[in-house]
Amino acid sequence: MAASRDLEKAKEAYKEKDVEKMIEAHSTKAPERHQREAGKYVKSLIYGGVDGIITTFAIVAGVVGADLEFSAIIILGFANLLADGLSMGIGDYLSSKSEREYEQGEREREEWEVEHYPEGEKKEMIEIYEDKGVSSEDAKIIVDTLSKYPKAWVDTMMAEELGIIETDDSPAKNGVATFLSFALFGLVPLITYVVAQLVPYLRDNPSLSFLLACILTGITLFVLGALKVKVTGKNFIRSGLEILALGGIAAAAAYGIGFGLRALIG
């Protein structure tokens, strides 16, 4: 059943402190399920992309700082895309899978306790509500009512007692989304160098190639940072500039290390 509130509109209303829009949001049914499905993996797509583009550009900057051969950028860059991309994707899959298994184990335990010792679970719930400032009498009424609906009861115990909000995200889809995003956005700093293999002028002017790579990477970082507001809900300009600054710091550090090692080794 669709919720009787459009969460996205409600968030917009809060940002604008618009009471009328808030009322309208609560009078509008939420988007259909298939529309919400696409939003589940926004976090994996954005953070995978940010990590991909920053790490790859850091490699490019480090190679340029060390004044290595032009081909080293292509070799190390694409090696990073594959190795780190797979590592990120597998890591996301395993962490999501472990989280789901933990949540399922806790749910099974709560269901078992509710079935075999409901009075003990009721006592726990009453204490939880009392700690929130609810009177003992009202807390007992709430729990007695809730205990008539086992699934809702366990759902509430999961959230209130354990702090677990369950989701139906797919660990495999999370992992694939992270890998693809890492690989796609991580390719951006390398585009100039791939094109330079076909354009002698760029290949013969490494400073220009690096400048173009910086510009493309900077624009993409800002866009990714702006898109991050889908997850954080913050101001898109501030978010874009924040990611751009972090990427710049990482690239500057990599360039400095490459330059320093080149000077040290001679």
Secondary structure, DSSP 8 states (H G I E B T S, - for coil): ---SS-HHHHHHHHHHT-HHHHHHHHTS----HHHHHHHTTHHHHHHHHHHHHHHHHHHHHHHHHHT--HHHHHHHHHHHHHHHHHHHHHHHHHHHHHHHHHHHHHHHHHHHHHHH-HHHHHHHHHHHHHHTT--HHHHHHHHHHHTTSHHHHHHHHHHHTT--------HHHHHHHHHHHHHHHHTHHHHHHHHHTT-HHHHT-HHHHHHHHHHHHHHHHHHHHHHTHHHH---HHHHHHHHHHHHHHHHHHHHHHHHHHHHHH-
